[in-house]
Amino acid sequence: MVVILEKNATPEQIENVVKHLEGFGFQVHKSVGAEKTIIGAIGVKPNFDTRTISILDGVEDVYRVTTPFKLASRSFHEKNTVIKIKDVEIGGNQVMLMAGPCSVENEDQIFRLAEIVAKSGAKILRGGAFKPRTSPYSFQGLGEEGLKLMRAAADKYNLLVITEVMQIAHIELIERYTDIFQVGARNMQNFSLIKELGTTNKPVMLKRGIAATIEEWLMSAEYILANGNKNVFLCERGIRTFESYTRNTFDLSAIPVVHKKSHLPVIADPSHATGLRDQVPPMARAAVAAGADGLMIEIHDDPEKALSDGPQALLPDTFLKLVDELKLIAQAIGRTI
């Protein structure tokens, strides 16, 4: 249920509405805008009479939200959410770029690639320290040593860090080094993990599950929002279909669909969506044209020797050329990179 307060509602009137909703057993979330305050009342109350709230002083309107995702919906928060981390904004007019290797392999590698990321104008360094791999015999990451190396490289080149968290036990450790938690596709419905991330203060990027519907994806975001963390953004990384010519099927339409249904920023990961480096640039260009709020792109200066996902990693020169192309597309639709 959404309660819209009158423009001139006093703090006392707002607090009175909150107390009434809590008294009926609702979980209350406030969204304070420039002109109006909106209160989201979360809870299953099929027979609740909304008139009980609509008659209170300061209330302009009350209506039920029919979508199962309440806090992530446009009904609760009409304007786009913009996540601010230091001097970086995700969800604003600038299309934010994140780039780096699939895995942190050694000190020289991550520092070389961090320099390329900074040179491109991207603001966020990506890299895996704990790697979820299909095979138990594949490289699993450097763990805390990888986190230390990535943090040092990012600090040298004035970049933010985003890295994946795979289990609750790793949250406290990773939080010491990262600026953004990444939840991978395999963990999109790991509800114990995402609920715990909802209690943290750092932003969370939630990747779409391997075969998840858009509604399931948004419901997972709802878990994080409902547990208190409002800094959530989504990442479309392709879904599994019967097609075998690409690693996944890149659901480009998900970007405008989610923007219509939700206020959360949406970025795209064309590297995992396609799995082949020659397909990454055209899909990156298409994602920006479709309205993506950012891109996550894997790069490597020696992909043939990469310890993970070498076939989809762009060479530095290709990546820098792509960024120049993306700037033109962004400009054409009134955005910047």
C-alpha positions in Angstrom: 0.0 0.0 0.0 1.2 3.5 -0.8 0.2 6.6 1.2 0.8 9.9 -0.4 1.0 12.8 2.0 -0.2 16.3 1.2 2.5 18.8 0.1 2.3 20.8 3.3 1.9 17.8 5.7 3.7 18.6 9.0 6.2 16.2 10.6 3.7 15.5 13.3 1.1 14.5 10.8 3.5 12.2 9.0 4.6 10.6 12.2 0.9 10.1 13.2 0.3 8.2 9.9 3.4 6.1 10.4 2.3 5.2 14.0 -1.2 4.2 12.7 0.4 1.9 10.0 2.8 0.3 12.4 -0.1 -0.2 14.8 -1.9 -2.3 12.1 1.3 -4.4 11.7 2.6 -2.8 8.5 6.3 -2.4 7.8 6.8 1.3 7.0 9.2 2.8 4.5 9.3 6.6 3.8 10.4 8.2 0.5 10.9 11.9 0.9 10.7 13.9 -2.3 11.2 17.6 -3.1 7.5 18.3 -2.8 5.8 15.3 -1.3 6.4 12.4 1.1 5.3 8.9 0.1 5.0 6.1 2.7 5.1 2.5 1.6 3.2 0.2 3.9 4.4 -3.4 3.4 2.4 -6.4 4.6 -0.3 -8.8 3.5 -3.6 -7.4 4.9 -6.3 -8.5 2.4 -9.2 -7.1 4.3 -7.6 -3.9 5.4 -9.8 -0.8 4.8 -7.6 1.9 3.3 -10.2 4.5 4.5 -8.8 4.0 8.0 -5.6 5.8 6.8 -7.1 8.2 4.2 -9.1 10.1 6.8 -6.0 11.0 8.8 -4.8 14.6 8.7 -2.1 15.3 6.1 -3.0 12.3 3.8 -3.8 13.1 0.2 -4.3 9.6 -1.2 -4.0 5.9 -0.4 -3.9 3.1 -2.9 -2.8 -0.5 -3.0 0.3 -1.5 -5.1 -0.7 -4.5 -7.2 2.8 -5.5 -8.1 4.5 -8.0 -5.8 7.6 -5.8 -5.6 6.6 -2.7 -3.6 9.7 -0.8 -2.7 11.3 -1.3 -6.1 8.2 -0.1 -8.0 7.6 3.2 -9.6 4.4 3.5 -7.5 6.5 3.9 -4.4 9.3 6.0 -5.8 8.3 7.8 -9.0 11.7 9.4 -9.8 14.8 7.5 -10.8 17.0 6.5 -7.9 20.5 7.9 -8.2 23.1 6.2 -6.1 26.0 8.4 -5.0 29.4 7.0 -4.0 32.0 9.7 -3.4 32.0 11.7 -6.7 30.4 8.9 -8.7 26.7 8.7 -9.6 24.9 5.6 -10.8 21.5 6.2 -12.3 22.0 9.9 -13.3 22.5 11.4 -16.7 26.0 10.0 -17.1 26.3 6.4 -18.3 28.7 4.9 -15.7 31.4 2.5 -17.0 32.9 -0.3 -14.9 35.8 -2.4 -16.3 38.5 -4.7 -15.3 39.5 -8.4 -15.5 37.2 -11.3 -14.6 39.7 -12.3 -11.9 42.5 -10.6 -10.1 45.5 -12.8 -11.0 48.5 -10.9 -9.7 49.7 -7.5 -8.7 51.2 -6.5 -12.1 48.0 -7.5 -13.9 45.5 -5.6 -11.8 47.7 -2.4 -11.8 48.2 -2.5 -15.5 44.5 -2.9 -16.2 43.5 -0.3 -13.5 45.6 2.2 -15.5 43.7 1.3 -18.7 40.3 1.7 -16.9 41.3 5.1 -15.6 42.6 6.2 -19.0 39.2 5.3 -20.6 37.4 7.6 -18.2 35.6 4.8 -16.4 35.2 5.3 -12.7 34.8 1.8 -11.3 37.3 -1.1 -11.3 35.8 -4.6 -11.4 37.5 -7.8 -10.6 36.9 -11.1 -8.8 38.7 -12.2 -5.7 36.3 -15.0 -4.9 35.2 -16.7 -8.1 32.1 -19.0 -8.6 33.1 -21.5 -11.2 31.2 -24.2 -12.9 34.1 -26.6 -12.5 35.6 -27.2 -9.0 39.0 -27.5 -10.7 38.9 -24.1 -12.2 40.7 -21.0 -10.7 38.7 -19.9 -7.7 40.3 -16.5 -7.1 43.0 -15.1 -4.7 40.7 -14.4 -1.8 41.7 -11.6 0.5 45.0 -11.1 -1.3 43.1 -10.3 -4.4 40.9 -7.8 -2.5 44.0 -6.1 -1.2 45.6 -5.8 -4.7 42.4 -4.5 -6.3 41.9 -1.9 -3.5 45.5 -0.7 -3.9 45.2 -0.5 -7.7 41.9 1.4 -7.5 43.3 3.9 -4.9 46.3 4.6 -7.1 44.1 5.5 -10.1 41.3 7.1 -8.1 38.7 4.4 -8.9 36.0 2.7 -7.0 35.9 -1.0 -6.5 33.1 -3.5 -7.3 33.6 -7.2 -6.5 31.4 -10.2 -6.0 30.3 -11.6 -2.6 29.3 -15.2 -2.6 28.4 -16.0 1.0 27.4 -14.4 4.2 30.7 -15.3 5.9 32.6 -13.1 3.3 30.5 -9.9 3.7 32.5 -8.4 6.6 35.8 -9.2 4.9 34.8 -7.9 1.5 33.2 -4.8 3.0 36.6 -3.6 4.2 37.9 -3.4 0.6 35.0 -2.8 -1.8 32.8 0.2 -2.5 30.1 -1.9 -4.1 28.9 -5.4 -3.5 28.2 -7.5 -6.5 25.7 -10.4 -6.3 26.3 -12.8 -9.2 23.7 -14.5 -11.3 24.0 -17.8 -9.4 23.2 -16.0 -6.1 20.3 -13.8 -7.2 17.9 -16.0 -5.2 20.2 -16.8 -2.4 17.8 -15.1 0.0 19.9 -15.5 3.1 22.8 -13.7 1.4 20.8 -10.8 -0.1 18.8 -10.2 3.1 22.1 -9.9 5.0 23.3 -7.4 2.3 20.2 -5.4 3.0 21.5 -4.7 6.5 24.8 -3.2 5.1 25.4 0.4 4.1 27.3 -0.2 0.8 25.5 -0.3 -2.6 24.6 -3.6 -4.0 24.6 -4.5 -7.7 22.2 -7.4 -8.3 22.8 -9.5 -11.4 19.8 -11.2 -13.1 19.7 -14.9 -12.5 20.6 -17.3 -15.3 16.9 -18.1 -16.1 15.1 -15.5 -14.0 12.1 -13.5 -15.1 12.1 -9.8 -14.7 9.6 -10.1 -11.8 11.8 -12.6 -10.0 14.8 -10.3 -10.5 12.9 -7.3 -9.0 11.6 -9.5 -6.1 15.2 -10.3 -5.2 15.9 -6.6 -5.2 12.9 -6.2 -2.9 14.6 -8.4 -0.3 17.5 -6.0 -0.1 15.4 -2.9 0.0 13.0 -4.3 2.6 15.9 -5.0 4.9 17.0 -1.4 4.9 19.6 -0.9 2.1 18.1 1.5 -0.5 21.3 1.6 -2.6 20.5 -1.2 -5.1 21.0 -1.3 -8.8 20.4 -4.1 -11.3 22.6 -5.7 -14.0 21.3 -7.5 -17.1 23.8 -10.1 -18.0 21.9 -12.4 -20.4 19.7 -15.3 -19.7 19.9 -19.0 -20.6 17.8 -20.0 -23.6 18.0 -22.8 -26.3 20.4 -20.7 -28.4 24.0 -22.0 -28.5 25.8 -19.4 -30.6 26.4 -17.1 -27.6 27.1 -17.8 -24.0 23.7 -16.4 -23.0 20.9 -14.5 -24.7 21.2 -10.8 -24.1 17.7 -9.6 -23.1 18.2 -6.0 -24.3 14.4 -5.3 -23.9 14.8 -5.9 -20.1 16.4 -2.4 -19.8 13.4 -0.3 -20.9 11.0 -2.8 -19.3 12.6 -2.4 -15.9 12.9 1.3 -16.2 9.2 1.5 -16.7 8.3 -0.7 -13.8 11.1 0.3 -11.3 13.0 3.3 -10.2 16.2 1.3 -9.7 19.2 2.0 -12.1 19.9 -0.8 -14.7 23.3 -1.5 -16.1 24.3 -4.1 -18.7 27.1 -6.7 -18.8 27.6 -7.5 -22.5 30.7 -9.5 -21.7 28.8 -12.3 -19.8 25.8 -11.8 -22.0 27.6 -12.9 -25.2 30.8 -14.7 -24.0 32.7 -13.7 -27.1 34.8 -10.6 -27.4 33.8 -9.8 -31.0 30.2 -9.5 -29.9 30.8 -7.3 -26.8 31.2 -4.0 -28.6 28.0 -4.1 -30.7 26.0 -5.2 -27.6 27.6 -2.5 -25.5 26.6 0.1 -28.1 23.0 -1.3 -28.2 22.7 -1.3 -24.4 23.6 2.4 -24.2 21.1 3.2 -27.0 18.5 1.2 -25.1 18.9 3.4 -22.0 21.3 1.4 -19.8 22.6 3.5 -16.8 26.0 1.9 -17.0 28.1 -0.9 -18.5 30.3 -3.6 -17.0 33.0 -4.8 -19.4 35.7 -7.3 -18.9 39.2 -6.4 -20.2 42.5 -8.2 -20.3 45.9 -7.5 -21.9 46.7 -11.1 -22.5 43.3 -12.9 -22.7 44.8 -16.1 -24.1 46.5 -16.6 -20.7 43.6 -15.3 -18.6 42.8 -17.6 -15.7 39.0 -17.1 -16.3 36.8 -15.8 -19.1 39.5 -14.9 -21.5 37.4 -15.4 -24.6 35.1 -12.5 -23.6 37.7 -10.0 -22.4 38.4 -7.0 -24.6 42.0 -6.0 -25.4 42.8 -2.6 -24.0 43.0 -0.9 -27.5 39.6 -2.3 -28.4 38.1 -1.2 -25.1 39.4 2.4 -25.5 38.1 2.5 -29.1 34.7 1.3 -27.8 34.5 4.0 -25.2 34.9 6.6 -27.9 32.1 5.1 -29.8 29.9 4.9 -26.7 30.4 8.6 -26.1 28.8 9.4 -29.5 25.8 7.2 -28.8 25.3 8.7 -25.4 25.5 12.2 -26.8 22.8 11.3 -29.4 20.3 10.4 -26.7 21.1 13.3 -24.4 23.5 11.6 -22.0 27.2 11.6 -21.3 29.9 9.0 -20.6 
